[in-house]
């Protein structure tokens, strides 16, 4: 007989509306009042978990596309995404984790074959400002970072961050003394600078000097091992991408950049040396080296040949050895 009195499952639109009402209450009542806020928080936790279940399913149940579409439509129609992001710092830790995953998943959901999250964020760029500045909140930085990376899946979001010069904030966030936050910020910067090829290529073309001045001085010259290693790897990823070929030629034509990479080759860390080599080889392989580049390579020929000869990977890598042999041969013939 119990089954006759089971509560009817809430439809997605109803669930979103209830969640929004509870978020609005929590936002307006930051302090407990006669235990009412605690009750609301428990209810909110349950609703957000239901939202997460609809979007992700579980070990036994796959998400239902129609329910996901209904939920997504309602989320953006009622501005619930905004309220949820704004309320993240006011939620309990477990609810924060579920809420962050809901926001992340919504970026991938299509309604009538459209990623409506992209349209919403393009019209509400202040939310992106909020997510970016979230790195300054030590308690919630990782939640904001995860949500921001999922938003960067949309080209319009990446373009906004780059064109508004907010990319420069990441040079600060990556210096954060908290290892986890610094590592997360590096991950986000990599996503921003590698996912949308045409947008990044256009940005680097227009902002070459300002971007690389900051990148070189703040990241490649950082005393922090994590920052330096991740940054030189990111530099290689950017320069070796075919869509950035014009930027690569411009970068490897600068003697100042060459000196930075030669210094990185001298680092005590083999990992940094190896990542630096993948960029250094571009200077050597350039068939139209400016005279000042040739002069520096010749002046340092003996040291460079000895250093490259000693550079060996822990595991055998035929491609690396072939590249190294080619670089050594090219330097040896310079005069």
C-alpha positions in Angstrom: 0.0 0.0 0.0 2.9 2.3 0.6 3.5 2.9 -3.1 0.1 4.6 -3.3 1.3 7.4 -1.2 4.8 7.9 -2.8 5.5 11.5 -3.5 5.3 12.3 -7.2 8.8 13.1 -8.8 9.1 16.8 -9.4 9.3 17.9 -13.0 12.6 19.7 -13.9 11.0 23.2 -14.4 9.4 22.9 -10.9 12.6 21.8 -9.4 14.5 24.7 -10.8 11.9 27.2 -9.6 12.0 25.8 -6.0 15.8 25.8 -6.1 15.8 29.5 -7.2 13.4 30.5 -4.5 15.6 28.8 -1.8 18.7 30.4 -3.2 17.1 33.9 -3.1 16.1 33.2 0.5 19.6 32.1 1.5 21.2 35.1 -0.3 18.9 37.5 1.6 19.3 35.8 5.0 23.1 35.2 5.5 22.6 34.6 9.3 20.4 31.9 10.9 17.1 33.1 12.2 15.2 30.7 14.6 16.6 27.7 12.7 14.6 28.6 9.6 17.7 29.2 7.5 19.1 25.8 8.5 15.8 24.2 7.4 16.0 26.0 4.1 19.6 25.0 3.6 18.8 21.3 4.1 15.9 21.6 1.6 18.2 23.4 -0.9 20.9 20.7 -0.5 18.3 18.1 -1.5 17.1 20.1 -4.5 20.6 20.8 -5.9 21.3 17.1 -5.5 18.2 16.3 -7.5 19.3 18.7 -10.2 22.7 17.0 -10.3 21.0 13.6 -10.6 19.0 14.8 -13.6 22.1 16.1 -15.4 24.5 13.3 -14.5 22.4 10.3 -13.6 24.2 7.7 -11.3 25.6 4.2 -11.5 22.2 2.8 -12.4 20.5 5.5 -14.3 21.6 7.4 -17.4 20.5 11.1 -17.8 17.4 11.6 -19.9 18.0 14.1 -22.7 14.5 15.6 -22.6 14.6 16.2 -18.8 18.1 17.8 -19.2 16.8 20.1 -21.9 13.8 21.1 -19.8 16.0 21.8 -16.8 18.5 23.8 -18.8 15.8 25.9 -20.5 14.3 26.8 -17.1 17.7 27.5 -15.6 18.5 30.2 -18.1 15.0 31.5 -18.6 14.7 32.3 -14.9 18.2 33.6 -14.3 18.8 30.7 -11.8 22.4 30.3 -13.1 23.2 33.8 -11.9 21.7 33.3 -8.4 23.4 30.0 -8.0 26.9 31.4 -8.9 26.4 34.4 -6.6 25.3 32.2 -3.7 28.3 29.7 -4.0 30.2 31.3 -1.0 27.1 31.1 1.2 26.5 27.4 0.7 27.8 24.5 2.8 30.9 22.7 1.4 29.0 19.6 0.1 26.3 21.8 -1.5 29.0 23.9 -3.1 30.5 20.9 -4.8 27.2 19.8 -6.2 26.3 23.3 -7.3 29.6 23.7 -9.0 29.0 20.5 -10.9 25.6 21.6 -11.9 26.9 24.9 -13.3 29.7 23.0 -15.1 27.3 20.5 -16.7 24.9 23.2 -17.9 27.6 24.6 -20.2 27.4 21.4 -22.3 23.6 21.0 -22.4 21.8 21.7 -25.7 18.2 23.0 -26.1 16.9 22.8 -29.7 20.5 22.0 -30.8 21.9 25.2 -29.3 24.3 25.7 -26.4 22.1 28.3 -24.7 24.6 28.8 -22.0 26.9 30.5 -24.5 24.1 33.0 -25.5 23.3 33.7 -21.8 26.9 34.3 -20.8 27.6 36.6 -23.8 24.7 38.7 -22.6 25.8 38.5 -18.9 29.5 39.1 -19.0 29.5 40.4 -15.4 29.1 36.8 -14.3 32.4 36.0 -16.1 34.0 38.9 -14.2 32.7 37.3 -11.0 34.1 33.9 -11.8 37.5 35.3 -12.7 37.7 37.4 -9.5 36.7 34.2 -7.6 40.3 33.3 -7.6 40.8 36.0 -5.0 38.5 34.0 -2.7 40.8 31.5 -1.0 37.9 29.4 0.3 36.1 29.1 -3.0 38.8 29.6 -5.7 38.7 26.0 -6.9 35.0 26.0 -7.3 35.2 29.2 -9.4 38.1 27.9 -11.4 36.2 24.7 -12.4 33.1 26.7 -13.4 35.2 29.2 -15.4 37.0 26.5 -17.3 33.7 25.0 -18.4 32.4 28.4 -19.5 35.6 28.8 -21.6 34.3 26.0 -23.7 32.3 28.7 -25.4 34.3 30.8 -27.9 32.4 34.0 -27.0 33.6 33.6 -23.3 37.2 33.1 -24.3 37.0 36.1 -26.6 35.5 38.3 -23.9 38.2 37.4 -21.3 41.0 38.0 -23.8 39.6 41.2 -25.3 38.8 42.7 -21.9 42.4 42.1 -20.9 41.3 40.0 -17.9 43.8 37.4 -19.0 46.4 39.6 -17.3 44.8 38.8 -13.9 46.0 35.2 -14.3 49.6 36.3 -14.1 48.8 37.3 -10.5 46.6 34.3 -9.7 49.4 31.9 -10.8 51.7 33.5 -8.2 49.3 32.5 -5.4 51.3 31.0 -2.5 48.5 28.3 -2.2 49.7 25.5 -4.4 46.3 24.2 -5.3 45.0 27.6 -6.3 48.1 28.4 -8.4 47.9 25.1 -10.1 44.2 25.6 -10.9 44.9 29.1 -12.3 47.6 27.6 -14.6 45.1 25.0 -15.8 42.5 27.7 -16.6 45.1 29.9 -18.4 46.1 26.9 -20.5 42.4 26.3 -21.4 42.0 29.9 -22.3 45.1 30.1 -24.5 44.8 26.7 -26.4 41.1 25.8 -26.9 39.8 28.3 -29.4 42.5 28.5 -32.1 41.3 31.4 -34.2 40.4 33.6 -31.2 43.8 33.1 -29.6 45.7 33.6 -32.8 43.9 36.9 -33.4 44.5 38.0 -29.8 48.2 37.2 -29.9 48.6 39.0 -33.2 47.1 42.2 -31.7 48.6 42.0 -28.3 52.0 40.2 -28.9 54.2 42.7 -27.1 52.1 43.3 -24.0 51.2 39.6 -23.6 54.7 38.2 -23.9 56.3 40.9 -21.8 54.0 39.9 -18.9 54.3 36.1 -19.7 58.1 36.2 -19.9 58.7 38.4 -16.8 56.0 37.1 -14.5 55.8 33.4 -15.5 58.9 32.2 -17.3 61.1 34.2 -14.8 59.2 33.1 -11.7 61.3 31.6 -8.9 58.5 29.1 -8.4 59.2 25.6 -9.9 55.5 24.8 -10.7 54.9 28.2 -12.3 58.1 28.0 -14.5 57.6 24.4 -15.6 53.9 24.8 -16.5 54.5 28.2 -18.2 57.3 27.0 -20.5 55.1 24.0 -21.4 52.2 26.3 -22.2 54.5 28.5 -24.3 55.5 25.4 -26.3 51.9 24.4 -26.8 51.0 27.9 -28.1 54.0 28.3 -30.4 53.8 24.8 -31.9 50.1 25.2 -32.7 49.8 25.7 -36.5 47.2 28.4 -36.1 49.8 30.5 -34.2 52.6 30.2 -36.8 52.8 33.9 -37.4 53.2 34.5 -33.6 55.8 31.7 -33.4 58.0 33.3 -36.2 57.7 36.6 -34.4 58.6 35.1 -31.0 61.7 33.2 -32.3 63.0 36.3 -34.0 63.7 38.1 -30.7 67.1 37.9 -29.1 65.5 38.7 -25.7 63.3 35.6 -26.0 66.2 33.5 -27.0 68.2 34.5 -23.9 65.3 33.6 -21.7 65.1 30.1 -23.3 68.8 29.6 -23.1 68.7 30.4 -19.4 65.8 27.9 -19.0 68.0 25.3 -20.6 70.4 25.7 -17.8 67.8 25.1 -15.1 68.7 22.3 -12.6 65.3 20.7 -13.3 65.3 18.2 -16.1 61.6 18.7 -16.7 62.1 22.5 -17.2 65.1 21.8 -19.4 63.1 19.4 -21.6 60.1 21.8 -22.0 62.5 24.7 -22.7 64.2 22.6 -25.4 61.0 22.2 -27.3 60.8 26.0 -27.6 64.6 26.5 -28.1 64.6 24.2 -31.1 62.3 26.6 -32.9 64.9 29.4 -32.7 67.5 27.1 -34.2 65.2 25.6 -36.9 64.1 29.1 -38.1 65.5 29.3 -41.7 65.4 33.1 -41.6 67.2 33.8 -38.3 67.9 37.5 -37.7 71.6 38.2 -37.6 71.5 39.0 -33.8 70.0 35.5 -33.2 72.9 33.9 -35.2 75.4 36.0 -33.3 74.2 34.8 -29.9 74.1 31.2 -31.0 77.6 31.4 -32.3 78.9 33.1 -29.2 77.4 30.4 -27.0 78.1 27.5 -29.4 80.4 25.5 -27.2 78.2 25.8 -24.0 75.1 25.0 -25.9 76.5 21.9 -27.6 77.8 20.6 -24.3 74.5 21.3 -22.5 72.4 19.7 -25.3 74.7 16.6 -25.3 74.1 16.2 -21.6 70.3 16.6 -21.9 68.7 13.1 -21.7 65.2 11.9 -20.9 64.5 9.2 -18.3 62.7 7.2 -20.9 63.9 6.6 -24.5 62.2 8.9 -26.9 63.2 8.6 -30.6 61.5 11.8 -31.6 63.3 13.8 -28.9 66.6 12.3 -29.8 66.1 13.0 -33.5 65.1 16.6 -32.7 68.1 17.0 -30.5 70.5 15.6 -33.1 69.1 18.0 -35.7 69.5 21.0 -33.3 73.1 20.0 -32.4 73.9 19.6 -36.1 72.5 23.0 -37.0 74.3 24.8 -34.2 77.6 23.0 -35.0 77.5 24.4 -38.6 77.0 28.0 -37.6 80.0 30.3 -38.1 
